[in-house]
């Protein structure tokens, strides 16, 4: 564990720019949205709503890919084992995701207190989040970030292990699998039951349990690939 913590410290130093970029992208999206809706004024009933918060989540997936693709060979060159690298990187990204969740929650509080930054804009304080339960709202932010980082882990590991060709083969295979599933569901007329299954679940479950499940599957997949990566 001491070795893993040493790797965490090294990762924090070498990955700080990568871990900063999601916030840079989010800040840019926020400024653009404030400027845009300030110009539009009060012409939008109920106030402007934007999905630009998704920018930090999409960038988080890219950060996950970079952490594996660029940092794993570097660490292996220093004699760090794959298990230690995976453990350290998991700890680092879990801490980053939780810290980001706290910051997003604080920004949501400011948004609420300022009546949407003075223009009634919903950017951080989204209505479907657990707004009356601060710990749960933080978790909702954090676990989705963690799930996307681990999805990025998997993509980065695939590229590192199999190269660009392997990545494109994986992409085509994923599209074929999803297409086949859509055809089967349509043929069996399961769409109504499938939509009803998710619609009947509490929003908190959709935003916590399912992201955790996705993160676990992606983490397991990335670990299986990382185990066979050579420097």
VENPE-V113803 format. One record per pair of residues at least 12 apart in sequence whose ideal C-beta (glycine too) atoms are under 8 Angstrom apart, sorted by the first residue. I is the first residue (numbers start at 0). J is the second residue. D is the distance in whole Angstrom. If there is no record, write none. Layout:
[[I;J;D] [I;J;D]]
This chain:
[[2;79;7] [2;83;5] [3;83;5] [3;86;5] [3;87;5] [3;90;7] [4;87;7] [4;90;8] [5;87;8] [6;74;7] [6;79;6] [6;83;6] [6;84;6] [6;86;8] [6;87;4] [6;88;8] [7;87;5] [7;90;6] [7;91;5] [9;74;8] [10;66;8] [10;70;7] [10;87;6] [10;88;6] [10;91;5] [11;91;6] [13;70;7] [13;73;8] [14;62;8] [14;65;8] [14;66;6] [14;70;7] [14;91;7] [17;62;5] [17;65;5] [17;66;7] [18;62;6] [18;95;6] [20;58;6] [20;61;8] [20;62;7] [21;54;8] [21;55;5] [21;58;4] [21;59;5] [21;62;6] [21;99;8] [22;55;7] [22;99;8] [24;54;5] [24;55;7] [24;58;5] [25;51;8] [25;52;7] [25;54;5] [25;55;4] [25;58;8] [27;54;8] [28;51;4] [28;52;8] [28;54;5] [29;51;7] [29;122;6] [31;51;8] [32;47;8] [32;49;5] [32;51;5] [32;120;7] [32;122;6] [33;116;6] [33;118;7] [33;120;7] [36;49;8] [36;118;5] [36;120;5] [37;118;6] [41;119;8] [45;119;8] [46;115;6] [46;118;7] [46;119;3] [46;120;6] [46;121;7] [47;115;8] [47;118;7] [47;119;7] [47;120;5] [47;121;7] [48;120;8] [48;121;5] [49;120;7] [49;121;7] [49;122;6] [51;122;7] [52;103;8] [52;122;6] [52;123;6] [52;125;7] [55;99;7] [55;103;8] [55;144;7] [56;143;6] [56;144;6] [56;147;5] [57;147;7] [59;96;8] [59;144;5] [59;147;5] [59;148;5] [59;151;7] [60;147;4] [60;148;7] [60;150;5] [60;151;4] [60;154;7] [61;151;6] [62;148;6] [62;151;6] [63;92;7] [63;147;7] [63;148;4] [63;149;6] [63;150;7] [63;151;2] [63;152;5] [63;154;8] [63;155;6] [64;151;4] [64;152;7] [64;154;5] [64;155;4] [64;158;7] [65;151;8] [65;155;7] [66;88;6] [66;91;8] [66;92;7] [66;148;8] [66;151;8] [66;152;7] [66;155;7] [67;88;7] [67;151;8] [67;152;5] [67;155;3] [67;156;5] [67;159;6] [67;221;7] [67;225;7] [68;155;4] [68;156;8] [68;158;6] [68;159;5] [70;84;8] [70;88;7] [71;84;6] [71;156;8] [71;159;6] [71;225;7] [71;228;6] [72;159;7] [72;228;8] [72;230;5] [75;228;8] [75;230;4] [76;230;6] [81;225;5] [81;226;6] [81;228;7] [84;225;7] [85;221;8] [85;222;6] [85;225;6] [88;152;8] [89;218;7] [92;145;7] [92;148;5] [92;149;8] [93;145;6] [95;144;8] [95;148;8] [96;141;5] [96;142;7] [96;144;4] [96;145;4] [96;148;7] [97;137;8] [97;141;5] [99;140;7] [99;141;7] [99;144;6] [100;137;4] [100;138;7] [100;139;8] [100;140;4] [100;141;3] [100;144;7] [101;137;6] [101;141;8] [103;123;6] [103;137;8] [103;140;4] [104;133;6] [104;136;6] [104;137;5] [104;140;6] [106;123;4] [107;123;4] [107;124;4] [107;125;8] [107;128;8] [107;130;8] [107;136;7] [108;124;8] [110;122;6] [110;123;5] [110;124;5] [111;124;5] [111;130;8] [127;202;5] [127;206;8] [128;140;8] [128;202;8] [128;206;7] [129;202;8] [129;203;6] [129;206;8] [135;203;6] [135;207;7] [138;207;6] [139;203;7] [139;206;4] [139;207;6] [142;206;8] [142;207;6] [142;210;4] [142;211;5] [142;214;7] [143;206;7] [143;210;5] [145;210;7] [145;211;8] [145;214;5] [146;210;4] [146;211;7] [146;213;4] [146;214;4] [146;217;7] [148;214;8] [149;213;8] [149;214;5] [149;217;4] [149;218;5] [149;221;7] [150;213;7] [150;217;5] [152;217;6] [152;218;7] [152;221;4] [153;217;5] [153;220;5] [153;221;4] [153;224;7] [154;166;7] [155;221;8] [156;220;8] [156;221;5] [156;224;4] [156;225;5] [156;228;7] [157;169;5] [157;224;6] [159;224;8] [159;228;5] [160;224;5] [160;225;8] [160;227;6] [160;228;5]]
